[in-house]
Amino acid sequence: MDKRQAAKTRKTNETNIDLLFNIDGQGKADLTTDVPFMTHMLDLFTRHGLFDLTLTGKGDTEIDDHHTTEDMGIVLGEALKEALGDKRGIRRYGSALVPMDDALAQVVIDLSNRPHFELKGEIPQGKVGTFDTELVEEFLWKLALEARMNLHVIVHYGTNAHHIIEAIFKALGRALDEATQVDPRVDGIPSTKGSLS
């Protein structure tokens, strides 16, 4: 099998993102961003998904973290889509339920080529440190859109915003790992349409 990885760059007047994503990795993360909370979350995502991710993300964080966080979601989604190729032999679906102290989060994925994002449950509004918690939804929506996947996130319960978001990103890594796995029983493209790209 060809190596399932992709390199992507996005440079705008607001951000400069360079990324290398390897689906079949070992959980190695080399991350340098201007958004420390997202650096932490992407490290968790990478390690729990057993991907390899090299990412440099710089942006106009003197304004806020919005543009950098959003663009990292865009670039990661683009890289995931390219690395998957025609999706031949993959499981396609993945699901993970992850606790983190008081919080329980679930992520369900279909690598369907039909982008859709749903978030059910509450992420407490406000900040974790200097990070606006509303940006989690922004990142996940852009990831789903650019990767062209169904991404459903369910926060079952939790009161601590950091714990809830951490559970989401761990579950995201584990669900995506399951969905991208090659299953030797799958013959060709796992779709009655014959295409997922």
C-alpha positions in Angstrom: 0.0 0.0 0.0 1.2 3.5 -0.8 2.0 5.7 2.1 -1.2 7.5 3.2 0.1 10.9 4.0 -0.2 14.5 2.7 1.6 17.8 3.1 -0.4 21.0 2.9 0.3 24.7 3.2 -2.1 27.6 3.6 -0.8 31.2 3.5 -3.1 34.2 3.8 -2.8 37.7 5.1 -4.1 36.3 8.5 -2.3 32.9 8.9 0.6 30.8 7.8 0.0 27.0 8.2 2.3 24.2 7.2 1.3 20.6 7.9 2.3 17.0 7.2 -0.2 14.3 8.2 0.4 10.6 8.1 -2.6 8.3 8.7 -0.5 5.2 9.4 1.7 6.7 12.1 2.8 6.0 15.6 1.2 8.9 17.5 4.1 11.3 17.0 3.3 15.0 17.1 5.7 17.9 16.3 3.5 20.9 16.8 4.4 24.6 17.0 1.4 27.0 17.0 0.4 30.4 18.3 -2.6 28.8 20.0 -1.3 26.8 22.9 -4.6 25.2 23.8 -5.0 23.9 20.3 -1.5 22.7 20.3 -2.4 20.6 23.4 -5.6 19.3 21.8 -4.0 18.4 18.5 -1.3 16.5 20.4 -4.0 14.5 22.1 -5.8 13.9 18.8 -2.5 12.7 17.2 -1.5 10.4 20.0 -4.8 8.8 20.5 -5.4 8.3 16.8 -1.8 6.9 16.3 -1.2 9.4 13.5 1.9 11.4 12.8 1.4 15.1 12.6 3.9 17.9 12.0 2.3 21.3 12.2 3.5 24.9 12.3 0.6 27.4 12.7 1.2 31.1 13.0 -1.4 33.8 12.7 -2.9 37.1 13.9 -3.4 36.0 17.4 -2.9 39.6 18.6 -6.5 40.0 17.4 -7.7 36.6 18.7 -7.2 32.8 18.0 -10.1 32.5 15.5 -8.2 32.7 12.2 -5.4 30.4 13.2 -7.7 27.8 14.8 -10.1 27.8 11.8 -7.2 27.5 9.2 -5.6 24.6 11.1 -9.0 22.8 10.7 -9.1 23.6 7.0 -5.5 22.4 6.4 -5.9 19.2 8.4 -9.1 18.4 6.6 -7.5 18.9 3.2 -4.6 16.7 4.2 -6.8 13.9 5.5 -8.9 13.9 2.3 -5.7 13.8 0.1 -4.0 11.1 2.2 -7.1 8.8 2.0 -7.1 8.8 -1.8 -10.0 6.8 -3.2 -10.6 5.2 0.3 -10.3 1.7 -1.1 -10.5 -0.9 1.6 -11.1 1.4 4.5 -13.7 0.7 7.3 -15.2 4.1 6.5 -17.1 4.4 9.8 -15.6 5.0 13.3 -17.0 5.7 16.7 -15.4 6.4 20.1 -16.7 7.2 23.5 -14.1 8.8 25.8 -14.4 9.9 29.5 -12.3 12.6 31.0 -13.0 13.0 34.7 -16.4 14.7 34.9 -16.9 14.7 31.1 -18.1 12.1 28.6 -17.8 12.8 24.9 -18.6 10.7 21.8 -17.5 11.1 18.2 -19.0 9.3 15.3 -17.5 9.5 11.8 -18.5 8.5 8.3 -15.8 9.2 5.6 -18.6 9.5 3.1 -17.6 12.4 0.9 -20.7 14.2 2.2 -19.5 16.9 4.6 -21.8 17.4 7.6 -21.1 18.4 11.2 -23.4 18.1 14.2 -22.6 19.1 17.8 -25.0 18.0 20.4 -24.6 18.9 24.1 -23.0 21.8 25.8 -19.4 23.1 25.8 -19.5 25.8 28.5 -19.2 29.2 26.8 -16.3 31.4 27.7 -12.6 30.7 27.9 -10.1 28.0 28.8 -7.1 30.2 29.7 -7.1 32.7 26.8 -8.8 30.3 24.4 -12.4 30.9 23.3 -14.3 27.6 23.7 -16.6 28.5 20.8 -13.6 28.0 18.5 -13.8 24.2 19.0 -16.9 24.1 17.0 -15.3 26.3 14.3 -12.3 24.0 14.0 -14.4 20.8 13.9 -16.8 22.2 11.2 -13.9 23.2 9.0 -12.3 19.9 9.5 -15.5 18.0 8.5 -16.0 20.3 5.5 -12.6 20.0 4.0 -12.2 16.3 4.7 -15.7 15.8 3.3 -16.8 13.6 6.2 -19.8 13.3 8.4 -18.7 14.3 11.9 -21.1 14.0 14.8 -19.9 15.1 18.3 -22.0 14.3 21.3 -21.2 15.8 24.7 -23.1 13.5 27.1 -22.3 15.5 30.2 -19.6 17.4 31.9 -19.0 20.7 33.7 -15.4 21.5 33.1 -14.8 23.0 29.7 -11.2 21.8 29.5 -12.2 18.2 30.3 -15.1 18.3 27.8 -12.9 19.5 24.9 -10.1 17.1 25.8 -12.5 14.2 25.7 -13.8 15.4 22.3 -10.3 15.5 20.8 -9.3 12.1 22.2 -12.5 10.6 20.9 -11.9 12.3 17.5 -8.5 10.7 17.2 -9.8 7.2 18.1 -12.9 7.4 15.9 -10.8 8.6 12.9 -8.3 5.9 13.5 -11.0 3.3 13.4 -12.6 4.8 10.2 -9.3 5.0 8.3 -8.2 1.4 9.1 -7.8 -0.9 6.1 -10.0 -4.0 6.5 -8.8 -7.0 4.5 -12.4 -8.1 4.2 -13.4 -4.9 2.3 -13.2 -5.5 -1.4 -12.8 -2.1 -3.2 -14.7 1.0 -2.1 -17.0 0.5 0.9 -20.1 2.1 -0.8 -22.9 0.7 -2.9 -22.3 3.7 -5.2 -18.8 2.5 -5.9 -17.2 5.8 -5.0 -16.4 7.8 -1.9 -14.4 10.5 -3.6 
